[in-house]
Amino acid sequence: CKQDMLQKKKNAVLVDGVILNGPIMDSKAGEKFVEEACKIIMEEVIQKADDVTEKVCEWRAPETLKKILDLEMRDTGESHQKLLQLCRDVIHYSVKTSHPRFFNQLYAGIDYYSLVARFITEALNPSVYTYEVSPVFLLVEETVIKKMIEFIGWEEGDGIFNPGGSVSNMYAMNLARYKFCPEIKEKGLSGLPRLVLFTSEECHYSMKKAASFLGIGTENVYFIRTDERGKMIPEELEKQVQRARKEGSAPFLVCATAGTTVLGAFDPLDEIADICEKHGLWLHVDASWGGSALISRKHCRLLHGIHRADSVAWNPHKMLLAGIQCCALLVKDSSGLLKKCYSAKAAYLFQQDKFYDVSYDTGDKSIQCSRRPDAFKFWLMWKALGTTGLEERVNRALALARYLVEEIKKREGFQLLLEPEYANVCFWYIPPSLRKMEDRPEFWQKLHQVAPIIKERMMKKGSMMLGYQPHQGKVNFFRQVVISPQVSREDMDFLLDEIELLAKDL
């Protein structure tokens, strides 16, 4: 080794005082670190994923956690042992979203095939824009998009995977506007009429963000009233479209929701499609949450009429566990509208005189340049489980939600907001001290304080995580979402028992 070092010094090529001979990285040490870090991941994350005796989170206040983690970056690097300890600490103090009792968001659980796919893509570090740099992943994305289009019910179409349902909704809004007035791509907003769009008052907040980001303006988003179940009322949509036209505005888009965030409601797509056809409006369906019901022959009826949409957002990382992030925008148009809208024809990437079929260079229909191969984790999981395995996940999740609903009805102190049609179960817990109070403002004011206290206690105990919120004039209530295949009937019973236990003194 000493002789090698001496020889390298003897043959050294220096530029600006920097030795250029040989690699700068210590590959052996790096490989050893990866090996030991992977062992920690295996022991502390994967092997404990379905262990209900583990905590969902090891809660610490922000200032305390800052001290524990030693977040400061320094001039000199840390030792491998210190870095491995940091890895352990990061895992220890992070929320375990794969825990069977993590019910907090619209994603949960762990799929082992998707996880391996993520390991592969993280190791390969690809970017999906041209076939020459990402041949496998572009073909995989094309295959997955075709299959998803088939489940929507279109004969043909187009699509792109992108970072999140919010981005999918923005893509769709911009695409609908481009279809309405193609000149906007070159000439911009000046000289255009006042463009307006319509969506449910229960829509995802990304619709307002997209309108703001695209320069449409949040005041030009018309929020359509919903019924008591959270579904858009088609008659109200018709009224608002007519109102907009009378005001001299230019309607161009309706966004329906298939699986609202809080209540899990599905808008009546067929009736909304009728109105869109009548008025020549683009119909986008935000099925980020509810789209996976298309995989189930039993529950696909929830999205009846979705084949009439012009575009659909669908997130397999939610109900199907493809791993964050895995989100597709699917478009019925197959004439290249997506590419026409977003293409910038970068000559250094999308040369037309390449030695292969350049139609596989799909990056020019994305607003991104670098783009992750998110379709791959969905593809490997689908290959492993088959469509029937994915269907089983959806059916079981909804069956567990139904079981929880029936248990809530049996227990004193628990009260449903409404009968769910999807995996969102919304309910209040009324402690014994409030059960004999009259239905007056004071009662609701006190009940409003119950869920936040229970949430704080469950977080600090680490026993489970469950979301709560006020909504449409209703005081704080719990929203339990069933997704993970690791979840069992026992976990549903535990959830109700734990709430009672945590609130026994309230």
Secondary structure, DSSP 8 states (H G I E B T S, - for coil): -HHHHHHHHHT--EETTEE-SS-SS-HHHHHHHHHHHHHHHIIIIITTTT-TTS-S-----HHHHHHHHT----SS---HHHHHHHHHHHHHHS--TTSTTEESSS-----HHHHHHHHHHHHH---TT-TTT-HHHHHHHHHHHHHHHHHHT-SS-EEEEES-HHHHHHHHHHHHHHHH-TTHHHH-STT---EEEEEETTS-THHHHHHHHTTS-GGGEEEE-B-TTS-B-HHHHHHHHHHHHHTT-EEEEEEEEBS-TTT--B--HHHHHHHHHHHT-EEEEEETTGGGGGG-TTTGGGGTTGGG-SEEEE-TTSTT---S--EEEEES--SSHHHHHH----TTT--TT-SS-GGG-GGGGSS-SS---THHHHHHHHHHHHHHHHHHHHHHHHHHHHHHHHHHHHSTTEEESS--SSSEEEEEE--GGGTTS-SSHHHHHHHHTHHHHHHHHHHHHTS-EEEEEEETTEEEEEEEE---TT--HHHHHHHHHHHHHHTTT-
